[in-house]
Amino acid sequence: MSTLDATVSMLEAMPEDARIKVMEFTQKLFTSKKPANPFVSAGQEQIFSDLAESRQQISEGKGLDMGNALIKIGKQHGFV
């Protein structure tokens, strides 16, 4: 089953009020004045500055172990 087929199947199974909410949300996405990409483009100078700050924080022991961070986030959201 393709993604399109699966999406249509889900929409067909939804109650009418839920389909209306999906339609309204979709319309807002297409008529919004916001740019499609919510992230601001960063230049090389900004990237290097952020990297230097991150390395400084890690050297000061302020960094998080990624494995522990993922477990914590998973528990917060009910995935673990």
PDB file with one MODEL, atoms N, CA, C and O in Angstrom:
MODEL        1
ATOM      1  N   MET A   1       0.845  -1.169   0.000  1.00  0.00           N
ATOM      2  CA  MET A   1       0.000   0.000   0.000  1.00  0.00           C
ATOM      3  C   MET A   1       0.898   1.242   0.000  1.00  0.00           C
ATOM      4  O   MET A   1       1.828   1.343   0.800  1.00  0.00           O
ATOM      5  N   SER A   2       0.622   2.155  -0.875  1.00  0.00           N
ATOM      6  CA  SER A   2       1.419   3.376  -0.956  1.00  0.00           C
ATOM      7  C   SER A   2       1.037   4.331   0.179  1.00  0.00           C
ATOM      8  O   SER A   2       0.015   4.145   0.840  1.00  0.00           O
ATOM      9  N   THR A   3       1.853   5.333   0.392  1.00  0.00           N
ATOM     10  CA  THR A   3       1.566   6.335   1.413  1.00  0.00           C
ATOM     11  C   THR A   3       0.253   7.043   1.119  1.00  0.00           C
ATOM     12  O   THR A   3      -0.539   7.308   2.023  1.00  0.00           O
ATOM     13  N   LEU A   4       0.030   7.346  -0.154  1.00  0.00           N
ATOM     14  CA  LEU A   4      -1.218   8.003  -0.540  1.00  0.00           C
ATOM     15  C   LEU A   4      -2.414   7.102  -0.239  1.00  0.00           C
ATOM     16  O   LEU A   4      -3.416   7.562   0.308  1.00  0.00           O
ATOM     17  N   ASP A   5      -2.312   5.825  -0.595  1.00  0.00           N
ATOM     18  CA  ASP A   5      -3.400   4.886  -0.312  1.00  0.00           C
ATOM     19  C   ASP A   5      -3.671   4.778   1.181  1.00  0.00           C
ATOM     20  O   ASP A   5      -4.824   4.749   1.611  1.00  0.00           O
ATOM     21  N   ALA A   6      -2.599   4.718   1.971  1.00  0.00           N
ATOM     22  CA  ALA A   6      -2.747   4.612   3.424  1.00  0.00           C
ATOM     23  C   ALA A   6      -3.400   5.871   3.991  1.00  0.00           C
ATOM     24  O   ALA A   6      -4.248   5.785   4.879  1.00  0.00           O
ATOM     25  N   THR A   7      -3.009   7.034   3.481  1.00  0.00           N
ATOM     26  CA  THR A   7      -3.586   8.299   3.943  1.00  0.00           C
ATOM     27  C   THR A   7      -5.063   8.369   3.614  1.00  0.00           C
ATOM     28  O   THR A   7      -5.871   8.742   4.465  1.00  0.00           O
ATOM     29  N   VAL A   8      -5.426   8.018   2.397  1.00  0.00           N
ATOM     30  CA  VAL A   8      -6.834   8.036   1.984  1.00  0.00           C
ATOM     31  C   VAL A   8      -7.627   7.050   2.837  1.00  0.00           C
ATOM     32  O   VAL A   8      -8.749   7.347   3.248  1.00  0.00           O
ATOM     33  N   SER A   9      -7.056   5.891   3.100  1.00  0.00           N
ATOM     34  CA  SER A   9      -7.725   4.889   3.913  1.00  0.00           C
ATOM     35  C   SER A   9      -7.988   5.418   5.324  1.00  0.00           C
ATOM     36  O   SER A   9      -9.072   5.214   5.871  1.00  0.00           O
ATOM     37  N   MET A  10      -6.995   6.101   5.918  1.00  0.00           N
ATOM     38  CA  MET A  10      -7.179   6.674   7.250  1.00  0.00           C
ATOM     39  C   MET A  10      -8.258   7.748   7.240  1.00  0.00           C
ATOM     40  O   MET A  10      -9.091   7.812   8.144  1.00  0.00           O
ATOM     41  N   LEU A  11      -8.236   8.592   6.209  1.00  0.00           N
ATOM     42  CA  LEU A  11      -9.244   9.645   6.119  1.00  0.00           C
ATOM     43  C   LEU A  11     -10.644   9.063   5.966  1.00  0.00           C
ATOM     44  O   LEU A  11     -11.599   9.581   6.545  1.00  0.00           O
ATOM     45  N   GLU A  12     -10.771   8.000   5.196  1.00  0.00           N
ATOM     46  CA  GLU A  12     -12.077   7.364   5.007  1.00  0.00           C
ATOM     47  C   GLU A  12     -12.598   6.754   6.305  1.00  0.00           C
ATOM     48  O   GLU A  12     -13.808   6.704   6.526  1.00  0.00           O
ATOM     49  N   ALA A  13     -11.689   6.291   7.164  1.00  0.00           N
ATOM     50  CA  ALA A  13     -12.092   5.655   8.416  1.00  0.00           C
ATOM     51  C   ALA A  13     -12.416   6.660   9.517  1.00  0.00           C
ATOM     52  O   ALA A  13     -13.030   6.303  10.522  1.00  0.00           O
ATOM     53  N   MET A  14     -12.005   7.918   9.330  1.00  0.00           N
ATOM     54  CA  MET A  14     -12.231   8.948  10.352  1.00  0.00           C
ATOM     55  C   MET A  14     -13.680   9.388  10.400  1.00  0.00           C
ATOM     56  O   MET A  14     -14.387   9.349   9.393  1.00  0.00           O
ATOM     57  N   PRO A  15     -14.118   9.808  11.583  1.00  0.00           N
ATOM     58  CA  PRO A  15     -15.443  10.421  11.662  1.00  0.00           C
ATOM     59  C   PRO A  15     -15.447  11.748  10.897  1.00  0.00           C
ATOM     60  O   PRO A  15     -14.395  12.355  10.697  1.00  0.00           O
ATOM     61  N   GLU A  16     -16.600  12.183  10.483  1.00  0.00           N
ATOM     62  CA  GLU A  16     -16.727  13.396   9.662  1.00  0.00           C
ATOM     63  C   GLU A  16     -16.114  14.618  10.341  1.00  0.00           C
ATOM     64  O   GLU A  16     -15.430  15.399   9.679  1.00  0.00           O
ATOM     65  N   ASP A  17     -16.339  14.804  11.638  1.00  0.00           N
ATOM     66  CA  ASP A  17     -15.795  15.987  12.321  1.00  0.00           C
ATOM     67  C   ASP A  17     -14.268  15.983  12.324  1.00  0.00           C
ATOM     68  O   ASP A  17     -13.651  17.045  12.239  1.00  0.00           O
ATOM     69  N   ALA A  18     -13.654  14.811  12.419  1.00  0.00           N
ATOM     70  CA  ALA A  18     -12.192  14.719  12.366  1.00  0.00           C
ATOM     71  C   ALA A  18     -11.685  15.041  10.964  1.00  0.00           C
ATOM     72  O   ALA A  18     -10.658  15.704  10.818  1.00  0.00           O
ATOM     73  N   ARG A  19     -12.395  14.579   9.925  1.00  0.00           N
ATOM     74  CA  ARG A  19     -11.994  14.898   8.542  1.00  0.00           C
ATOM     75  C   ARG A  19     -12.061  16.398   8.298  1.00  0.00           C
ATOM     76  O   ARG A  19     -11.205  16.952   7.608  1.00  0.00           O
ATOM     77  N   ILE A  20     -13.057  17.052   8.850  1.00  0.00           N
ATOM     78  CA  ILE A  20     -13.190  18.508   8.679  1.00  0.00           C
ATOM     79  C   ILE A  20     -12.006  19.216   9.339  1.00  0.00           C
ATOM     80  O   ILE A  20     -11.460  20.167   8.780  1.00  0.00           O
ATOM     81  N   LYS A  21     -11.609  18.753  10.526  1.00  0.00           N
ATOM     82  CA  LYS A  21     -10.454  19.354  11.204  1.00  0.00           C
ATOM     83  C   LYS A  21      -9.181  19.171  10.374  1.00  0.00           C
ATOM     84  O   LYS A  21      -8.377  20.096  10.260  1.00  0.00           O
ATOM     85  N   VAL A  22      -8.998  17.988   9.799  1.00  0.00           N
ATOM     86  CA  VAL A  22      -7.832  17.728   8.951  1.00  0.00           C
ATOM     87  C   VAL A  22      -7.858  18.656   7.738  1.00  0.00           C
ATOM     88  O   VAL A  22      -6.828  19.221   7.370  1.00  0.00           O
ATOM     89  N   MET A  23      -9.019  18.815   7.120  1.00  0.00           N
ATOM     90  CA  MET A  23      -9.146  19.682   5.945  1.00  0.00           C
ATOM     91  C   MET A  23      -8.824  21.136   6.311  1.00  0.00           C
ATOM     92  O   MET A  23      -8.107  21.817   5.578  1.00  0.00           O
ATOM     93  N   GLU A  24      -9.354  21.608   7.441  1.00  0.00           N
ATOM     94  CA  GLU A  24      -9.092  22.986   7.863  1.00  0.00           C
ATOM     95  C   GLU A  24      -7.610  23.204   8.147  1.00  0.00           C
ATOM     96  O   GLU A  24      -7.047  24.233   7.773  1.00  0.00           O
ATOM     97  N   PHE A  25      -6.977  22.233   8.810  1.00  0.00           N
ATOM     98  CA  PHE A  25      -5.552  22.340   9.102  1.00  0.00           C
ATOM     99  C   PHE A  25      -4.744  22.380   7.807  1.00  0.00           C
ATOM    100  O   PHE A  25      -3.823  23.184   7.666  1.00  0.00           O
ATOM    101  N   THR A  26      -5.095  21.510   6.869  1.00  0.00           N
ATOM    102  CA  THR A  26      -4.387  21.462   5.586  1.00  0.00           C
ATOM    103  C   THR A  26      -4.541  22.781   4.836  1.00  0.00           C
ATOM    104  O   THR A  26      -3.580  23.275   4.246  1.00  0.00           O
ATOM    105  N   GLN A  27      -5.722  23.346   4.853  1.00  0.00           N
ATOM    106  CA  GLN A  27      -5.944  24.639   4.193  1.00  0.00           C
ATOM    107  C   GLN A  27      -5.088  25.720   4.820  1.00  0.00           C
ATOM    108  O   GLN A  27      -4.541  26.565   4.112  1.00  0.00           O
ATOM    109  N   LYS A  28      -4.962  25.704   6.149  1.00  0.00           N
ATOM    110  CA  LYS A  28      -4.125  26.693   6.831  1.00  0.00           C
ATOM    111  C   LYS A  28      -2.661  26.562   6.405  1.00  0.00           C
ATOM    112  O   LYS A  28      -1.962  27.564   6.252  1.00  0.00           O
ATOM    113  N   LEU A  29      -2.200  25.317   6.214  1.00  0.00           N
ATOM    114  CA  LEU A  29      -0.815  25.113   5.781  1.00  0.00           C
ATOM    115  C   LEU A  29      -0.546  25.775   4.430  1.00  0.00           C
ATOM    116  O   LEU A  29       0.519  26.353   4.212  1.00  0.00           O
ATOM    117  N   PHE A  30      -1.521  25.685   3.530  1.00  0.00           N
ATOM    118  CA  PHE A  30      -1.327  26.204   2.181  1.00  0.00           C
ATOM    119  C   PHE A  30      -1.585  27.700   2.074  1.00  0.00           C
ATOM    120  O   PHE A  30      -1.115  28.339   1.132  1.00  0.00           O
ATOM    121  N   THR A  31      -2.322  28.267   3.018  1.00  0.00           N
ATOM    122  CA  THR A  31      -2.632  29.697   2.928  1.00  0.00           C
ATOM    123  C   THR A  31      -1.833  30.525   3.926  1.00  0.00           C
ATOM    124  O   THR A  31      -1.979  31.746   3.972  1.00  0.00           O
ATOM    125  N   SER A  32      -0.993  29.877   4.719  1.00  0.00           N
ATOM    126  CA  SER A  32      -0.193  30.573   5.719  1.00  0.00           C
ATOM    127  C   SER A  32       0.858  31.448   5.045  1.00  0.00           C
ATOM    128  O   SER A  32       1.388  31.103   3.989  1.00  0.00           O
ATOM    129  N   LYS A  33       1.146  32.567   5.664  1.00  0.00           N
ATOM    130  CA  LYS A  33       2.174  33.484   5.145  1.00  0.00           C
ATOM    131  C   LYS A  33       3.573  33.092   5.617  1.00  0.00           C
ATOM    132  O   LYS A  33       4.566  33.676   5.183  1.00  0.00           O
ATOM    133  N   LYS A  34       3.645  32.106   6.504  1.00  0.00           N
ATOM    134  CA  LYS A  34       4.940  31.677   7.020  1.00  0.00           C
ATOM    135  C   LYS A  34       5.733  30.961   5.929  1.00  0.00           C
ATOM    136  O   LYS A  34       5.150  30.335   5.044  1.00  0.00           O
ATOM    137  N   PRO A  35       7.047  31.051   5.992  1.00  0.00           N
ATOM    138  CA  PRO A  35       7.852  30.293   5.032  1.00  0.00           C
ATOM    139  C   PRO A  35       7.726  28.799   5.293  1.00  0.00           C
ATOM    140  O   PRO A  35       7.455  28.379   6.418  1.00  0.00           O
ATOM    141  N   ALA A  36       7.921  28.008   4.263  1.00  0.00           N
ATOM    142  CA  ALA A  36       7.798  26.558   4.379  1.00  0.00           C
ATOM    143  C   ALA A  36       8.841  25.983   5.333  1.00  0.00           C
ATOM    144  O   ALA A  36       8.568  25.010   6.035  1.00  0.00           O
ATOM    145  N   ASN A  37      10.021  26.573   5.364  1.00  0.00           N
ATOM    146  CA  ASN A  37      11.092  26.100   6.228  1.00  0.00           C
ATOM    147  C   ASN A  37      11.123  26.959   7.491  1.00  0.00           C
ATOM    148  O   ASN A  37      11.401  28.155   7.407  1.00  0.00           O
ATOM    149  N   PRO A  38      10.840  26.370   8.672  1.00  0.00           N
ATOM    150  CA  PRO A  38      10.811  27.173   9.897  1.00  0.00           C
ATOM    151  C   PRO A  38      12.188  27.521  10.447  1.00  0.00           C
ATOM    152  O   PRO A  38      12.292  28.289  11.403  1.00  0.00           O
ATOM    153  N   PHE A  39      13.246  26.966   9.859  1.00  0.00           N
ATOM    154  CA  PHE A  39      14.585  27.184  10.365  1.00  0.00           C
ATOM    155  C   PHE A  39      15.259  28.336   9.633  1.00  0.00           C
ATOM    156  O   PHE A  39      15.170  28.466   8.412  1.00  0.00           O
ATOM    157  N   VAL A  40      15.932  29.161  10.414  1.00  0.00           N
ATOM    158  CA  VAL A  40      16.649  30.295   9.843  1.00  0.00           C
ATOM    159  C   VAL A  40      17.996  29.793   9.323  1.00  0.00           C
ATOM    160  O   VAL A  40      18.683  29.018   9.989  1.00  0.00           O
ATOM    161  N   SER A  41      18.353  30.238   8.147  1.00  0.00           N
ATOM    162  CA  SER A  41      19.627  29.843   7.565  1.00  0.00           C
ATOM    163  C   SER A  41      20.770  30.424   8.398  1.00  0.00           C
ATOM    164  O   SER A  41      20.745  31.595   8.776  1.00  0.00           O
ATOM    165  N   ALA A  42      21.767  29.591   8.676  1.00  0.00           N
ATOM    166  CA  ALA A  42      22.924  30.038   9.452  1.00  0.00           C
ATOM    167  C   ALA A  42      24.158  30.033   8.566  1.00  0.00           C
ATOM    168  O   ALA A  42      24.368  29.123   7.764  1.00  0.00           O
ATOM    169  N   GLY A  43      24.956  31.056   8.726  1.00  0.00           N
ATOM    170  CA  GLY A  43      26.201  31.138   7.966  1.00  0.00           C
ATOM    171  C   GLY A  43      27.315  30.377   8.660  1.00  0.00           C
ATOM    172  O   GLY A  43      27.160  29.895   9.782  1.00  0.00           O
ATOM    173  N   GLN A  44      28.438  30.281   7.971  1.00  0.00           N
ATOM    174  CA  GLN A  44      29.585  29.545   8.493  1.00  0.00           C
ATOM    175  C   GLN A  44      30.049  30.125   9.830  1.00  0.00           C
ATOM    176  O   GLN A  44      30.383  29.375  10.747  1.00  0.00           O
ATOM    177  N   GLU A  45      30.070  31.436   9.943  1.00  0.00           N
ATOM    178  CA  GLU A  45      30.529  32.087  11.177  1.00  0.00           C
ATOM    179  C   GLU A  45      29.637  31.686  12.362  1.00  0.00           C
ATOM    180  O   GLU A  45      30.143  31.383  13.443  1.00  0.00           O
ATOM    181  N   GLN A  46      28.325  31.685  12.163  1.00  0.00           N
ATOM    182  CA  GLN A  46      27.390  31.312  13.226  1.00  0.00           C
ATOM    183  C   GLN A  46      27.549  29.852  13.612  1.00  0.00           C
ATOM    184  O   GLN A  46      27.509  29.511  14.794  1.00  0.00           O
ATOM    185  N   ILE A  47      27.729  28.990  12.623  1.00  0.00           N
ATOM    186  CA  ILE A  47      27.900  27.555  12.893  1.00  0.00           C
ATOM    187  C   ILE A  47      29.153  27.320  13.721  1.00  0.00           C
ATOM    188  O   ILE A  47      29.120  26.563  14.692  1.00  0.00           O
ATOM    189  N   PHE A  48      30.258  27.960  13.350  1.00  0.00           N
ATOM    190  CA  PHE A  48      31.510  27.801  14.101  1.00  0.00           C
ATOM    191  C   PHE A  48      31.388  28.384  15.502  1.00  0.00           C
ATOM    192  O   PHE A  48      31.950  27.837  16.451  1.00  0.00           O
ATOM    193  N   SER A  49      30.668  29.476  15.639  1.00  0.00           N
ATOM    194  CA  SER A  49      30.450  30.086  16.953  1.00  0.00           C
ATOM    195  C   SER A  49      29.640  29.144  17.850  1.00  0.00           C
ATOM    196  O   SER A  49      29.978  28.947  19.017  1.00  0.00           O
ATOM    197  N   ASP A  50      28.573  28.565  17.297  1.00  0.00           N
ATOM    198  CA  ASP A  50      27.749  27.615  18.052  1.00  0.00           C
ATOM    199  C   ASP A  50      28.564  26.382  18.445  1.00  0.00           C
ATOM    200  O   ASP A  50      28.432  25.870  19.556  1.00  0.00           O
ATOM    201  N   LEU A  51      29.404  25.914  17.526  1.00  0.00           N
ATOM    202  CA  LEU A  51      30.236  24.750  17.797  1.00  0.00           C
ATOM    203  C   LEU A  51      31.227  25.044  18.923  1.00  0.00           C
ATOM    204  O   LEU A  51      31.425  24.210  19.807  1.00  0.00           O
ATOM    205  N   ALA A  52      31.846  26.217  18.896  1.00  0.00           N
ATOM    206  CA  ALA A  52      32.790  26.597  19.943  1.00  0.00           C
ATOM    207  C   ALA A  52      32.088  26.678  21.301  1.00  0.00           C
ATOM    208  O   ALA A  52      32.630  26.234  22.313  1.00  0.00           O
ATOM    209  N   GLU A  53      30.898  27.238  21.314  1.00  0.00           N
ATOM    210  CA  GLU A  53      30.129  27.332  22.555  1.00  0.00           C
ATOM    211  C   GLU A  53      29.779  25.938  23.070  1.00  0.00           C
ATOM    212  O   GLU A  53      29.875  25.674  24.269  1.00  0.00           O
ATOM    213  N   SER A  54      29.378  25.055  22.173  1.00  0.00           N
ATOM    214  CA  SER A  54      29.035  23.686  22.549  1.00  0.00           C
ATOM    215  C   SER A  54      30.245  22.960  23.126  1.00  0.00           C
ATOM    216  O   SER A  54      30.135  22.278  24.145  1.00  0.00           O
ATOM    217  N   ARG A  55      31.382  23.102  22.487  1.00  0.00           N
ATOM    218  CA  ARG A  55      32.607  22.457  22.983  1.00  0.00           C
ATOM    219  C   ARG A  55      32.996  22.993  24.353  1.00  0.00           C
ATOM    220  O   ARG A  55      33.459  22.237  25.207  1.00  0.00           O
ATOM    221  N   GLN A  56      32.814  24.292  24.570  1.00  0.00           N
ATOM    222  CA  GLN A  56      33.117  24.898  25.865  1.00  0.00           C
ATOM    223  C   GLN A  56      32.198  24.322  26.942  1.00  0.00           C
ATOM    224  O   GLN A  56      32.655  23.988  28.035  1.00  0.00           O
ATOM    225  N   GLN A  57      30.917  24.206  26.638  1.00  0.00           N
ATOM    226  CA  GLN A  57      29.964  23.658  27.600  1.00  0.00           C
ATOM    227  C   GLN A  57      30.302  22.203  27.936  1.00  0.00           C
ATOM    228  O   GLN A  57      30.200  21.795  29.093  1.00  0.00           O
ATOM    229  N   ILE A  58      30.697  21.433  26.944  1.00  0.00           N
ATOM    230  CA  ILE A  58      31.067  20.037  27.178  1.00  0.00           C
ATOM    231  C   ILE A  58      32.310  19.963  28.058  1.00  0.00           C
ATOM    232  O   ILE A  58      32.374  19.139  28.971  1.00  0.00           O
ATOM    233  N   SER A  59      33.301  20.820  27.792  1.00  0.00           N
ATOM    234  CA  SER A  59      34.525  20.796  28.600  1.00  0.00           C
ATOM    235  C   SER A  59      34.257  21.206  30.041  1.00  0.00           C
ATOM    236  O   SER A  59      35.004  20.822  30.941  1.00  0.00           O
ATOM    237  N   GLU A  60      33.196  21.983  30.272  1.00  0.00           N
ATOM    238  CA  GLU A  60      32.822  22.397  31.631  1.00  0.00           C
ATOM    239  C   GLU A  60      31.899  21.378  32.300  1.00  0.00           C
ATOM    240  O   GLU A  60      31.444  21.590  33.424  1.00  0.00           O
ATOM    241  N   GLY A  61      31.625  20.272  31.604  1.00  0.00           N
ATOM    242  CA  GLY A  61      30.772  19.241  32.165  1.00  0.00           C
ATOM    243  C   GLY A  61      29.291  19.547  32.082  1.00  0.00           C
ATOM    244  O   GLY A  61      28.491  18.923  32.779  1.00  0.00           O
ATOM    245  N   LYS A  62      28.913  20.493  31.245  1.00  0.00           N
ATOM    246  CA  LYS A  62      27.504  20.878  31.115  1.00  0.00           C
ATOM    247  C   LYS A  62      26.773  20.072  30.043  1.00  0.00           C
ATOM    248  O   LYS A  62      25.563  20.221  29.874  1.00  0.00           O
ATOM    249  N   GLY A  63      27.489  19.235  29.331  1.00  0.00           N
ATOM    250  CA  GLY A  63      26.875  18.453  28.262  1.00  0.00           C
ATOM    251  C   GLY A  63      26.110  17.260  28.806  1.00  0.00           C
ATOM    252  O   GLY A  63      26.323  16.841  29.943  1.00  0.00           O
ATOM    253  N   LEU A  64      25.225  16.719  27.995  1.00  0.00           N
ATOM    254  CA  LEU A  64      24.457  15.531  28.356  1.00  0.00           C
ATOM    255  C   LEU A  64      24.951  14.347  27.552  1.00  0.00           C
ATOM    256  O   LEU A  64      25.308  14.482  26.382  1.00  0.00           O
ATOM    257  N   ASP A  65      24.970  13.175  28.193  1.00  0.00           N
ATOM    258  CA  ASP A  65      25.254  11.951  27.471  1.00  0.00           C
ATOM    259  C   ASP A  65      24.032  11.650  26.595  1.00  0.00           C
ATOM    260  O   ASP A  65      22.918  11.564  27.110  1.00  0.00           O
ATOM    261  N   MET A  66      24.220  11.492  25.302  1.00  0.00           N
ATOM    262  CA  MET A  66      23.100  11.347  24.377  1.00  0.00           C
ATOM    263  C   MET A  66      22.240  10.131  24.697  1.00  0.00           C
ATOM    264  O   MET A  66      21.015  10.199  24.590  1.00  0.00           O
ATOM    265  N   GLY A  67      22.854   9.033  25.084  1.00  0.00           N
ATOM    266  CA  GLY A  67      22.088   7.845  25.435  1.00  0.00           C
ATOM    267  C   GLY A  67      21.142   8.121  26.599  1.00  0.00           C
ATOM    268  O   GLY A  67      19.965   7.763  26.554  1.00  0.00           O
ATOM    269  N   ASN A  68      21.671   8.762  27.642  1.00  0.00           N
ATOM    270  CA  ASN A  68      20.837   9.097  28.801  1.00  0.00           C
ATOM    271  C   ASN A  68      19.768  10.121  28.433  1.00  0.00           C
ATOM    272  O   ASN A  68      18.632  10.031  28.901  1.00  0.00           O
ATOM    273  N   ALA A  69      20.123  11.080  27.609  1.00  0.00           N
ATOM    274  CA  ALA A  69      19.162  12.103  27.197  1.00  0.00           C
ATOM    275  C   ALA A  69      18.007  11.480  26.418  1.00  0.00           C
ATOM    276  O   ALA A  69      16.851  11.844  26.632  1.00  0.00           O
ATOM    277  N   LEU A  70      18.306  10.548  25.522  1.00  0.00           N
ATOM    278  CA  LEU A  70      17.259   9.896  24.740  1.00  0.00           C
ATOM    279  C   LEU A  70      16.339   9.049  25.620  1.00  0.00           C
ATOM    280  O   LEU A  70      15.127   9.011  25.405  1.00  0.00           O
ATOM    281  N   ILE A  71      16.920   8.372  26.611  1.00  0.00           N
ATOM    282  CA  ILE A  71      16.096   7.583  27.534  1.00  0.00           C
ATOM    283  C   ILE A  71      15.177   8.509  28.330  1.00  0.00           C
ATOM    284  O   ILE A  71      13.998   8.209  28.517  1.00  0.00           O
ATOM    285  N   LYS A  72      15.718   9.634  28.798  1.00  0.00           N
ATOM    286  CA  LYS A  72      14.922  10.594  29.572  1.00  0.00           C
ATOM    287  C   LYS A  72      13.768  11.141  28.725  1.00  0.00           C
ATOM    288  O   LYS A  72      12.632  11.210  29.193  1.00  0.00           O
ATOM    289  N   ILE A  73      14.056  11.523  27.498  1.00  0.00           N
ATOM    290  CA  ILE A  73      13.023  12.046  26.608  1.00  0.00           C
ATOM    291  C   ILE A  73      11.983  10.965  26.302  1.00  0.00           C
ATOM    292  O   ILE A  73      10.783  11.239  26.278  1.00  0.00           O
ATOM    293  N   GLY A  74      12.451   9.737  26.070  1.00  0.00           N
ATOM    294  CA  GLY A  74      11.551   8.632  25.805  1.00  0.00           C
ATOM    295  C   GLY A  74      10.599   8.373  26.961  1.00  0.00           C
ATOM    296  O   GLY A  74       9.416   8.104  26.752  1.00  0.00           O
ATOM    297  N   LYS A  75      11.121   8.455  28.188  1.00  0.00           N
ATOM    298  CA  LYS A  75      10.273   8.264  29.371  1.00  0.00           C
ATOM    299  C   LYS A  75       9.264   9.395  29.509  1.00  0.00           C
ATOM    300  O   LYS A  75       8.111   9.159  29.871  1.00  0.00           O
ATOM    301  N   GLN A  76       9.692  10.626  29.221  1.00  0.00           N
ATOM    302  CA  GLN A  76       8.789  11.771  29.327  1.00  0.00           C
ATOM    303  C   GLN A  76       7.617  11.655  28.368  1.00  0.00           C
ATOM    304  O   GLN A  76       6.513  12.106  28.675  1.00  0.00           O
ATOM    305  N   HIS A  77       7.849  11.055  27.213  1.00  0.00           N
ATOM    306  CA  HIS A  77       6.813  10.975  26.191  1.00  0.00           C
ATOM    307  C   HIS A  77       6.170   9.596  26.083  1.00  0.00           C
ATOM    308  O   HIS A  77       5.377   9.341  25.176  1.00  0.00           O
ATOM    309  N   GLY A  78       6.515   8.716  27.009  1.00  0.00           N
ATOM    310  CA  GLY A  78       5.873   7.406  27.054  1.00  0.00           C
ATOM    311  C   GLY A  78       6.361   6.399  26.033  1.00  0.00           C
ATOM    312  O   GLY A  78       5.655   5.437  25.729  1.00  0.00           O
ATOM    313  N   PHE A  79       7.573   6.603  25.491  1.00  0.00           N
ATOM    314  CA  PHE A  79       8.096   5.664  24.506  1.00  0.00           C
ATOM    315  C   PHE A  79       8.930   4.568  25.176  1.00  0.00           C
ATOM    316  O   PHE A  79       9.138   3.505  24.592  1.00  0.00           O
ATOM    317  N   VAL A  80       9.401   4.817  26.381  1.00  0.00           N
ATOM    318  CA  VAL A  80      10.263   3.853  27.098  1.00  0.00           C
ATOM    319  C   VAL A  80       9.550   3.399  28.349  1.00  0.00           C
ATOM    320  O   VAL A  80      10.085   2.588  29.105  1.00  0.00           O
TER     321      VAL A  80
ENDMDL
END
